[in-house]
Amino acid sequence: MSEFTTPDEEVMIIVNGEPIPVQSEEVSYQEVVNLAYPAPPSPETLFTVTYRNAEEPKREGSLVPGQSVEAKKKGTIFNVKATTKS
């Protein structure tokens, strides 16, 4: 379980190419989606979240609702892609 960091230990993640500071090393699917899309394109929008450069043991992968990953202090990269049901 991760601890909250102090301001001088800020966790900086990259979401869709944008550096974003977060409060904790533990980053959830929902947090990343909210950072990438503060206003979802539509209520039916589904999101695919992938990450890389995270802490061990799983350095890369994907997240689904309810999951989280431990980010490195600097440099964990998240890609969030929005899709609609067809």
Residue pairs with C-beta under 8 A, 6 or more apart in sequence:
1 26
2 24
2 25
2 26
2 70
3 24
3 25
4 23
4 24
5 11
5 23
5 24
5 25
5 73
9 73
10 21
10 73
11 21
11 22
11 23
11 24
11 25
11 27
11 71
11 72
11 73
11 74
12 19
12 20
12 21
12 22
12 73
12 74
12 75
13 19
13 20
13 21
13 22
13 27
13 32
13 71
13 75
13 76
13 77
13 78
14 20
14 75
14 76
14 77
14 78
15 32
15 35
15 36
15 78
15 80
16 36
16 78
16 79
16 80
20 35
22 31
22 35
22 71
25 55
25 70
25 71
25 72
25 73
26 68
26 69
26 70
26 71
27 68
27 69
27 70
27 71
27 76
27 78
28 63
28 67
28 68
29 47
29 49
29 63
29 64
29 65
29 66
29 67
29 68
30 65
31 68
32 49
32 51
32 63
32 78
32 80
33 47
33 49
33 80
35 80
36 47
36 78
36 80
37 45
37 47
37 80
37 82
40 82
41 82
41 84
42 84
44 84
44 85
45 82
45 83
45 84
46 82
46 83
46 84
46 85
47 80
47 81
47 82
47 83
48 62
48 80
48 81
48 83
49 62
49 63
49 64
49 78
49 79
49 80
50 60
50 61
50 62
50 63
50 78
50 79
51 60
51 61
51 62
51 63
51 69
51 76
51 77
51 78
51 79
52 59
52 60
52 76
52 77
53 59
53 60
53 72
53 75
53 76
53 77
54 60
54 61
54 69
54 70
54 71
54 72
54 76
55 69
55 70
55 71
55 72
55 76
58 69
61 69
63 69
69 76
